[in-house]
Amino acid sequence: EDNYFIIQAKICQTPFTEEIHAYDVNWDTFDADIEAIKVRQEELKNKGGNVAPSLTIDESSSSDDASDDKEEEDTKAEEDNKTEDSETKEEKVEEKEETKEEEKENDSAELIDIEVGVTANSAMSEYVAINMLETEAVIDLSEFPESANTEKIVDAFFEAQYQNPLILGVQGGSIDPENRVLYVEYDFDKEVTAGKQEEIRAKVEEIAGEIFTADMSDLEKENAINEWLWENAYYDDAALENAEKYSFTQVDEEFYDSFTAYGCLVNGVGVCASYSASFKLLADAAGLDSIVVTGYLDGSVPHAWNKVNVDDTWYIVDSTNNDNDTIDNALFNLSDSAAGSTLVENDNFVLNGKEASYAAGEDELEYYHTTNRYYETDVIADELVALLESDGKAVLRTEYDIDDETFYGIAQEVANQTQSNLSGFYWMGVINLEQ
């Protein structure tokens, strides 16, 4: 008789629950109202879904076991007629880099060099990456003095995996600290992985030829990548649900590709891990410095995004959540301070102590600034009114840290001027109002 409805709610992608009391319910429109809320929530939902591989330290490994493994590797190498046995680890790295430089010189007449190099902050991290790119299961790091510190091996493993998206399907690994050997497990064998890598390279070359031109600025290249992803890739909700089922520690085999660059680039579907990996490969092809960043979306959902260097300044870009029909590009070229409460970094994506090298301290090229859709809070109401009167909808950005009181004040002022009923919301300073 009090005419209210109790809703038991679970906050998406978190363990939190809540009980909501809705008063003055109009039962004639109740079902339609609930459906409308459901549709809007799907539009607003932020999308995460990064799965981090596990890496264990095997303190029980014996020298004999390691020797047996090494003997097997040496035998296989001989059978394959490999000639690298006499080279040191450092010489291998140097030779591969010299080869890449020669290839770049030979291809200098081309606009885009799609031979993606290795991204690393140390020689050991680079060596780990080169071996993982070749789907090597056993990586001997004994010739690197820093490998005596197991934490540095862990650091190199994660940096190699995240910053080199052609390393596909890493399930996890283990470290033998006594013998300084890194063991890596992959989703697929070498032959399957090599085939997928070649498909990705071919797709990157194809896309680069379509979206980049010789006269493009850094910002135009970045924007072209972001636009290609939200026009051609779709978010894999089923893959996210599968990862949630395993608490983001693994996924079933049918979803493997959605967590690598193969998903968005080749299949056209993936989660954030695929979006961010694809963004980096396309940025590499365009000659833009970029990295993959890992952490949490809204402080709780495992997530991956990017930082990109545009005109000698690092910016945050989250192509996964820029693909939003309601508030597009809310996470395009933000600073660390602007995005800090929404995109919370962890320290897995680069070597410890190197995070500061990628600090994003500016937002001059933020999307709403560069498209003249940013206004101070004391003048934005008039601009929202103008858009509502011409289009029936308005999406503009003001200060990132506006609160409920400020938003409601702006919305009320707009409602008074337009003399109309409005619906709307705000997120990170982006205000969306509709008649």
Secondary structure, DSSP 8 states (H G I E B T S, - for coil): ---EEEEEEE-TTSS-EEEEEEES--TTTHHHHHHHHHHHHHHH---------EEEE-TT--HHHHHHHHHHHHHHHHHTT--GGGS-HHHHHHHHHHHHHHHHHHTTTSS---------SSHHHHHHHHHHHTT-SEEE-TTSGGGGSHHHHHHHHHHHHHH-TTS--EEEEEEETTTTEEEEEESS-HHHHHHHHHHHHHHHHHHHHHH--TT--HHHHHHHHHHHHHHH-EE-HHHHHHHHHTTTS---GGGGGGGSHHIIIIISEE-HHHHHHHHHHHHHHHT--EEEEEEEETTTEEEEEEEEEETTEEEEE-HHHH--SSSTTTTEEE-HHHHTTTEEE-S-SS-TT-GGGG-----TT-HHHHTT-B--TTTHHHHHHHHHHHHSEEEEE--TT--HHHHHHHHHHHHHHHTS--EEEEETTEEEEE-
